[in-house]
């Protein structure tokens, strides 16, 4: 009898062990039940997760779709030096307030170089035939500067008087300053498209002139050229709350890479997140930090679908495409030294390989040039072979410097627009998007919270905007979790707006 009882006990134990070790059962759904899941591991999501951790909410899980943290801050080795494929500058430095990213960069000793944007009038090239006469170019530069000051005053006036927003192009029309010549269009592109990533006809005047980044933090910008990459700033934030091994590498189990999220199920009781590899993760809340461009696609399905007010707000915002093409040569053939860092190519086709930067200061002896494309030109080159792009670049360079220049030996063409995890580079505030609509972009839906540089009202489009937005969104979640001070329900907060949306208020970029 005792032997039979012992056998029965062993059988029960074996069944228990078998169930416990069943590989078909999702470890995520069995063991992990964090208070919050953070989707993405870019600057904003890492900032949000750190803020939650600092507040004592340590039951978090970060799900990143790619193999790395950093998001749109990404380094790569190009011809023996590390260059930035995405964000490259610490923008807004040496002002009355201190940019938090600048503080971090200094704390970790990140190598960066002040970009010299002056003297551009001496560095404007004709479509063919060399440089423009400097006094002629200076007149165009002065006219553009006068318009910039005018537009800033108009923007302040619009805001003060509660007048409907207008585009930068409309302001140009008001001042009879619409560029028409190749040099006028090139210098307009250099000032506006290089900053917003989209043309003046799409960009809000009231929300971009003047830009709060430069008003608050200063006009200087610093180009990051460090073998550790600009992404080391994101790692610096992450290592303040995630565990690391002896080599300083993050090994915290709360960070899971290669976890592409496909579904988010949410209700008043909690959330369930599903990933491409079959993982299922449950939590009380979820923080979504994908780009606005990804939210405009069907990469992630929300169950139930997000409400109409949320979708309308998301679809109204723009995600710019900003392509930095690095080109390697066997030797230098361009001017170097003070006052030559940036030069402009004035082609009759606006935005056609307009913005150039020689990188001798940042990468001495590397013989690198950087040319920047945006918007439709960026999308065009992403869809053609790099060899064709290289041929176009060589033709432009020969138009500027003559036929005897050497052939490029290497080229790097980032493709952010084609990448399903990003769909672009940084957000741009389009004309017609009201503050009310913007607040709806960042507003939570039930237990689903949103963050990202596109949720930063003052600094959207910037790394510091991403960092500060993460803190802001996390604090909203903390207030809900700890103080039970949650956002009003959708119908209380948004459905009282009975004013119909006019067509001109919905700006959809055409590709």
C-alpha distance (Angstrom), angle and dihedral (degrees) to the residues before:
residue distance angle dihedral
X1 . . .
X2 3.79 . .
X3 3.81 89.5 .
X4 3.82 90.7 53.3
X5 3.81 91.3 49.7
X6 3.80 90.5 49.8
X7 3.83 91.0 50.9
X8 3.81 90.6 49.4
X9 3.81 90.8 49.9
X10 3.81 91.1 49.6
X11 3.81 90.1 49.3
X12 3.80 91.4 52.8
X13 3.80 91.2 48.9
X14 3.79 91.7 49.4
X15 3.80 91.2 50.9
X16 3.81 90.2 49.1
X17 3.81 92.2 49.8
X18 3.80 91.8 46.8
X19 3.80 92.2 52.2
X20 3.80 91.9 45.7
X21 3.79 92.5 51.3
X22 3.80 96.8 41.0
X23 3.82 103.1 139.0
X24 3.79 91.5 -158.2
X25 3.77 91.8 66.1
X26 3.81 112.2 89.3
X27 3.78 110.8 -111.7
X28 3.79 88.3 -154.0
X29 3.78 94.6 58.1
X30 3.82 92.2 40.1
X31 3.79 102.5 47.7
X32 3.78 111.4 12.0
X33 3.77 118.6 72.9
X34 3.81 104.5 154.0
X35 3.77 123.8 -178.9
X36 3.81 89.0 -124.6
X37 3.77 137.8 16.6
X38 3.81 116.0 -151.8
X39 3.80 114.8 -155.9
X40 3.79 112.6 -148.7
X41 3.80 134.4 18.8
X42 3.77 103.2 -130.1
X43 3.79 125.1 119.7
X44 3.80 95.4 -78.1
X45 3.81 96.5 48.5
X46 3.81 93.5 44.4
X47 3.80 89.3 48.7
X48 3.81 90.6 49.5
X49 3.81 93.1 47.4
X50 3.81 91.5 49.6
X51 3.80 90.9 50.0
X52 3.81 90.2 51.6
X53 3.80 90.7 48.1
X54 3.81 92.5 48.6
X55 3.80 88.4 53.3
X56 3.80 90.5 55.7
X57 3.80 96.5 -99.2
X58 3.77 96.7 125.3
X59 3.81 97.5 150.5
X60 3.79 92.6 95.6
X61 3.78 134.2 132.8
X62 3.81 123.2 -159.0
X63 3.81 115.2 -154.3
X64 3.82 114.5 -165.6
X65 3.79 120.5 -173.8
X66 3.81 96.1 -151.6
X67 3.81 133.8 54.2
X68 3.82 95.2 -99.7
X69 3.79 146.4 40.6
X70 3.79 121.6 -115.7
X71 3.79 104.1 72.2
X72 3.80 111.4 -154.5
X73 3.80 90.1 2.0
X74 3.78 101.5 87.0
X75 3.78 134.8 154.3
X76 3.78 128.0 -159.1
X77 3.78 136.8 -179.1
X78 3.79 109.8 -107.2
X79 3.80 118.5 -179.2
X80 3.78 93.0 -29.1
X81 3.82 100.4 -42.8
X82 3.79 131.9 84.5
X83 3.80 114.0 -115.4
X84 3.78 133.0 178.0
X85 3.80 116.8 -109.3
X86 3.80 93.1 -172.0
X87 3.81 131.7 14.5
X88 3.81 108.4 17.3
X89 3.79 109.6 165.1
X90 3.78 137.0 62.3
X91 3.79 95.2 -137.3
X92 3.78 122.9 -159.1
X93 3.81 109.5 35.1
X94 3.82 136.9 157.2
X95 3.80 96.4 28.5
X96 3.79 132.3 123.0
X97 3.80 92.1 -83.5
X98 3.79 123.5 50.1
X99 3.78 118.1 -120.1
X100 3.84 106.6 -127.6
X101 3.81 91.1 -138.8
X102 3.80 89.9 54.9
X103 3.79 89.0 52.9
X104 3.81 91.5 52.6
X105 3.80 92.5 44.7
X106 3.79 89.8 55.2
X107 3.80 93.0 45.5
X108 3.80 92.1 57.1
X109 3.81 94.6 37.1
X110 3.79 94.6 -117.4
X111 3.81 110.8 -174.1
X112 3.79 111.5 -121.6
X113 3.78 136.9 155.3
X114 3.78 130.1 -145.2
X115 3.78 109.5 -112.9
X116 3.81 113.1 -128.5
X117 3.79 105.3 -142.8
X118 3.80 96.0 168.1
X119 3.79 128.6 97.4
X120 3.80 91.3 43.0
X121 3.82 91.8 142.1
X122 3.81 88.8 68.7
X123 3.81 91.3 53.1
X124 3.81 107.5 51.9
X125 3.80 114.9 120.8
X126 3.79 126.7 -156.2
X127 3.79 121.1 -126.1
X128 3.79 84.8 -100.3
X129 3.78 131.0 -6.9
X130 3.77 105.6 53.4
X131 3.81 131.4 -93.5
X132 3.76 128.3 1.3
X133 3.77 115.7 -116.5
X134 3.82 104.0 -88.4
X135 3.84 97.1 -130.6
X136 3.81 89.2 51.1
X137 3.78 91.8 49.5
X138 3.82 91.5 45.0
X139 3.81 90.3 58.8
X140 3.79 90.0 56.8
X141 3.82 91.2 46.1
X142 3.82 91.0 50.4
X143 3.80 91.4 48.4
X144 3.79 90.9 50.6
X145 3.80 90.5 49.2
X146 3.80 91.0 50.7
X147 3.79 90.2 51.5
X148 3.80 91.1 48.2
X149 3.81 90.5 57.1
X150 3.81 90.8 45.2
X151 3.81 92.2 50.9
X152 3.81 91.8 50.2
X153 3.80 89.9 54.3
X154 3.81 91.3 47.8
X155 3.80 90.1 49.7
X156 3.81 92.3 52.9
X157 3.79 89.8 47.5
X158 3.80 92.4 51.6
X159 3.77 91.5 51.8
X160 3.80 94.3 44.4
X161 3.79 93.7 49.9
X162 3.78 97.3 39.7
X163 3.79 92.2 -119.0
X164 3.79 120.3 162.4
X165 3.77 115.7 -92.6
X166 3.80 122.0 -97.6
X167 3.79 133.3 -164.1
X168 3.79 124.8 -105.8
X169 3.81 86.9 -112.4
X170 3.81 90.5 57.2
X171 3.79 89.2 52.8
X172 3.81 88.7 51.5
X173 3.79 88.8 53.8
X174 3.79 91.3 49.4
X175 3.79 89.3 55.1
X176 3.82 93.9 39.4
X177 3.79 87.8 -120.8
X178 3.80 102.6 125.1
X179 3.82 105.9 145.3
X180 3.80 114.2 -118.2
X181 3.81 108.2 160.7
X182 3.82 123.7 71.9
X183 3.80 92.8 -109.6
X184 3.81 92.9 47.7
X185 3.81 91.6 49.9
X186 3.80 91.9 45.4
X187 3.81 94.2 52.0
X188 3.80 91.2 44.9
X189 3.80 87.8 53.0
X190 3.80 90.6 48.0
X191 3.81 91.2 55.0
X192 3.81 103.5 37.7
X193 3.80 113.1 18.1
X194 3.80 91.2 44.5
X195 3.79 88.4 57.9
X196 3.80 104.1 35.2
X197 3.80 99.3 27.3
X198 3.80 90.6 -133.7
X199 3.83 134.4 76.2
X200 3.82 123.3 -92.5
X201 3.81 92.4 -106.0
X202 3.84 89.7 67.5
X203 3.80 100.7 37.6
X204 3.80 125.6 92.9
X205 3.79 114.2 -120.0
X206 3.78 95.8 -160.8
X207 3.80 94.0 54.4
X208 3.81 100.6 39.7
X209 3.80 107.3 35.3
X210 2.92 107.4 102.6
X211 3.79 100.5 12.9
X212 3.83 111.7 -133.0
X213 3.82 90.5 -141.2
X214 3.79 91.7 68.4
X215 3.80 95.8 34.5
X216 3.80 91.7 53.8
X217 3.79 104.3 32.5
X218 3.80 105.6 25.1
X219 3.79 137.8 -95.2
X220 3.80 99.7 -89.1
X221 3.79 123.0 103.6
X222 3.81 126.6 -164.6
X223 3.79 124.6 -150.3
X224 3.81 112.2 -138.6
X225 3.82 113.7 -135.5
X226 3.80 106.7 163.9
X227 3.80 128.9 135.2
X228 3.81 88.7 -131.7
X229 3.78 89.5 58.6
X230 3.79 132.1 -132.3
X231 3.81 85.2 -83.3
X232 3.82 87.8 74.5
X233 3.81 85.9 80.9
X234 3.81 88.9 61.5
X235 3.81 89.8 47.7
X236 3.80 88.6 50.0
X237 3.81 90.5 58.0
X238 3.81 93.1 42.0
X239 3.80 94.3 52.2
X240 3.80 90.5 57.7
X241 3.81 90.3 73.3
X242 3.81 108.2 10.5
X243 3.81 120.2 78.1
X244 3.80 120.9 -111.7
X245 3.80 136.1 -162.9
X246 3.80 126.3 -119.6
X247 3.80 90.5 -83.1
X248 3.80 90.2 57.3
X249 3.81 93.8 -109.3
X250 3.78 118.9 140.2
X251 3.81 110.8 -107.1
X252 3.79 100.3 160.9
X253 3.84 111.1 141.0
X254 3.81 88.6 -142.3
X255 3.81 88.2 73.6
X256 3.80 112.1 71.4
X257 3.81 119.4 -176.8
X258 3.82 128.7 -160.2
X259 3.80 89.7 32.4
X260 3.79 105.7 134.5
X261 3.80 108.5 -168.7
X262 3.81 115.1 -136.4
X263 3.80 104.4 167.8
X264 3.79 138.5 27.5
X265 3.80 116.1 -167.9
X266 3.80 113.3 -169.5
X267 3.78 140.0 176.4
X268 3.77 139.4 150.8
X269 3.80 89.0 -79.0
X270 3.81 100.0 54.1
X271 3.79 145.9 -70.1
X272 3.79 137.6 -79.7
X273 3.79 119.2 -157.8
X274 3.80 122.2 -162.7
X275 3.79 125.4 -162.4
X276 3.77 133.8 -154.5
X277 3.80 93.1 -106.6
X278 3.80 92.5 57.6
X279 3.80 97.7 -95.2
X280 3.79 119.2 149.6
X281 3.81 120.2 -159.9
X282 3.79 127.7 -177.6
X283 3.79 129.9 -160.2
X284 3.75 143.1 148.7
X285 3.83 93.5 -109.4
X286 3.78 140.0 11.2
X287 3.82 128.8 -149.3
X288 3.82 113.2 -154.8
X289 3.81 114.4 -156.7
X290 3.80 102.5 167.7
X291 3.80 117.6 131.3
X292 3.80 118.8 -87.1
X293 3.81 85.9 -112.1
X294 3.80 92.0 60.4
X295 3.81 90.5 47.9
X296 3.81 87.0 56.0
X297 3.82 90.2 58.3
X298 3.80 132.3 63.1
X299 3.82 95.3 -111.5
X300 3.82 89.2 114.9
X301 3.80 120.8 36.7
X302 3.78 117.6 -151.9
X303 3.81 117.1 -149.2
X304 2.97 110.7 -129.8
X305 3.83 94.5 25.3
X306 3.79 115.8 -106.1
X307 3.81 112.2 -93.0
X308 3.79 120.0 -93.9
X309 3.81 94.4 -108.4
X310 3.80 89.8 56.5
X311 3.79 94.9 46.9
X312 3.80 92.3 48.1
X313 3.79 91.5 51.8
X314 3.82 92.9 47.4
X315 3.80 93.5 47.8
X316 3.81 93.1 50.2
X317 3.80 94.6 60.3
X318 3.81 121.3 84.8
X319 3.79 131.5 -131.4
X320 3.79 111.2 -156.4
X321 3.78 124.3 -143.5
X322 3.80 111.9 -137.4
X323 3.80 116.8 178.7
X324 3.80 121.1 -165.8
X325 3.80 108.8 -166.2
X326 3.81 116.5 -163.4
X327 3.82 117.9 -156.4
X328 3.81 125.9 -167.9
X329 3.83 123.6 -152.1
X330 3.81 133.8 -175.3
X331 3.80 90.1 -123.4
X332 3.81 142.1 -0.7
X333 3.80 120.7 -91.7
X334 3.81 99.0 163.2
X335 3.82 129.0 85.3
X336 3.81 116.6 -86.3
X337 3.78 134.2 -174.3
X338 3.79 133.0 60.9
X339 3.79 116.1 -9.5
X340 3.81 96.3 14.8
X341 3.82 104.4 87.5
X342 3.82 95.8 104.0
X343 3.78 127.6 36.8
X344 3.79 133.8 174.8
X345 3.80 132.3 -139.2
X346 3.82 113.1 -151.1
X347 3.80 106.4 -153.3
X348 3.79 122.2 170.2
X349 3.80 87.3 -119.4
X350 3.77 105.5 74.4
X351 3.82 114.1 -121.5
X352 3.80 95.6 11.7
X353 3.82 102.9 145.2
X354 3.81 89.6 -41.7
X355 3.82 105.7 149.8
X356 3.80 119.9 63.1
X357 3.78 134.3 174.8
X358 3.78 127.9 -174.5
X359 3.80 111.2 -146.1
X360 3.79 103.8 -156.6
X361 3.79 91.6 120.3
X362 3.81 93.7 49.0
X363 3.81 97.4 38.7
X364 3.82 108.2 21.7
X365 3.78 113.3 -154.1
X366 3.82 94.0 2.3
X367 3.84 93.1 109.0
X368 3.79 94.1 -139.7
X369 3.78 131.4 160.3
X370 3.79 126.0 -169.5
X371 3.80 122.5 -153.8
X372 3.81 121.5 -176.6
X373 3.79 128.0 -149.5
X374 3.80 127.9 -178.6
X375 3.79 143.4 -170.4
X376 3.83 115.9 -9.9
X377 3.80 93.5 5.7
X378 3.80 89.8 54.1
X379 3.79 91.7 51.0
X380 3.78 90.9 46.9
X381 3.80 95.8 54.6
X382 3.81 92.6 44.0
X383 3.79 87.3 63.2
X384 3.79 97.1 49.9
X385 3.82 131.7 67.7
X386 3.80 116.1 -87.0
X387 3.80 87.7 -123.3
X388 3.81 89.7 64.6
X389 3.80 91.1 47.9
X390 3.79 89.8 50.3
X391 3.82 90.7 50.8
X392 3.82 90.8 51.5
X393 3.80 90.7 49.2
X394 3.80 92.7 50.1
X395 3.80 90.8 51.1
X396 3.82 90.5 52.0
X397 3.80 92.4 47.8
X398 3.81 91.5 49.7
X399 3.80 88.7 51.3
X400 3.80 88.0 55.2
X401 3.82 102.7 36.8
X402 3.79 106.7 19.3
X403 3.77 137.4 -100.7
X404 3.80 97.0 -73.5
X405 3.80 97.4 72.5
X406 3.84 117.4 117.7
X407 3.77 123.3 -103.5
X408 3.79 117.5 -99.7
X409 3.80 112.8 -102.8
X410 3.81 98.1 -157.9
X411 3.80 140.7 10.3
X412 3.81 135.0 -166.0
X413 3.81 118.9 -158.4
X414 3.84 113.9 -179.5
X415 3.80 114.6 -150.7
X416 3.80 107.5 -156.1
X417 3.80 96.3 151.3
X418 3.81 92.2 57.1
X419 3.80 93.6 48.5
X420 3.81 109.8 99.1
X421 3.81 91.6 -150.2
X422 3.83 93.7 59.3
X423 3.85 113.7 13.3
X424 3.79 90.8 -165.3
X425 3.77 144.0 -6.9
X426 3.81 116.3 -94.9
X427 3.78 138.6 -13.0
X428 3.78 125.1 -97.4
X429 3.80 124.6 -161.1
X430 3.83 105.7 -120.8
X431 3.77 123.9 -148.5
X432 3.79 112.1 -93.7
X433 3.80 98.0 30.3
X434 3.80 106.0 125.4
X435 3.80 126.2 -149.7
X436 3.77 86.8 -112.2
X437 3.79 91.4 58.5
X438 3.80 90.8 44.5
X439 3.80 91.0 54.3
X440 3.79 88.0 53.1
X441 3.82 90.1 55.9
X442 3.79 91.9 60.5
X443 3.79 97.2 33.5
X444 3.82 116.4 110.0
X445 3.79 122.8 -116.1
X446 3.77 108.9 -141.3
X447 3.85 103.6 -58.3
X448 3.80 94.8 -13.4
X449 3.81 113.2 100.0
X450 3.80 126.7 -171.2
X451 3.78 133.2 -147.5
X452 3.80 139.2 160.2
X453 3.79 137.5 113.9
X454 3.81 87.8 -70.9
X455 3.83 89.5 65.6
X456 3.81 93.7 58.2
X457 3.79 106.1 100.4
X458 3.80 95.8 -162.0
X459 3.78 102.7 29.7
X460 3.80 107.1 30.4
X461 3.78 111.5 155.3
X462 3.81 96.4 31.7
X463 3.81 135.7 97.7
X464 3.80 91.0 -123.2
X465 3.80 87.6 50.4
X466 3.80 89.4 56.2
X467 3.80 92.0 47.9
X468 3.81 94.8 48.6
X469 3.81 93.0 42.2
X470 3.80 89.7 56.2
X471 3.80 90.3 55.0
X472 3.79 92.4 46.3
X473 3.83 95.0 49.1
X474 3.80 92.0 45.3
X475 3.79 91.3 52.0
X476 3.80 89.4 54.0
X477 3.79 89.3 53.5
X478 3.80 91.9 45.1
X479 3.80 90.9 53.8
X480 3.78 89.2 52.5
X481 3.81 96.2 46.2
X482 3.80 99.1 40.7
X483 3.79 105.8 24.8
X484 3.80 98.8 26.7
X485 3.80 87.3 -128.3
X486 3.77 97.5 140.2
X487 3.78 130.1 166.0
X488 3.80 118.7 -85.5
X489 3.77 115.7 -96.6
X490 3.77 117.8 -87.1
X491 3.79 95.2 -105.9
X492 3.81 92.0 51.5
X493 3.78 96.4 46.7
X494 3.77 104.1 36.2
X495 3.77 114.3 13.8
X496 3.82 93.0 70.0
X497 3.80 88.6 76.1
X498 3.79 102.2 95.9
X499 3.79 95.7 167.4
X500 3.81 108.3 117.2
X501 3.78 117.2 -120.8
X502 3.78 111.3 -112.2
X503 3.79 120.6 -138.1
X504 3.77 93.9 -118.5
X505 3.79 89.7 58.5
X506 3.80 92.7 62.7
X507 3.78 108.4 75.4
X508 3.79 114.0 -172.0
X509 3.80 115.7 -179.2
X510 3.79 112.4 -129.3
X511 3.78 114.8 -141.6
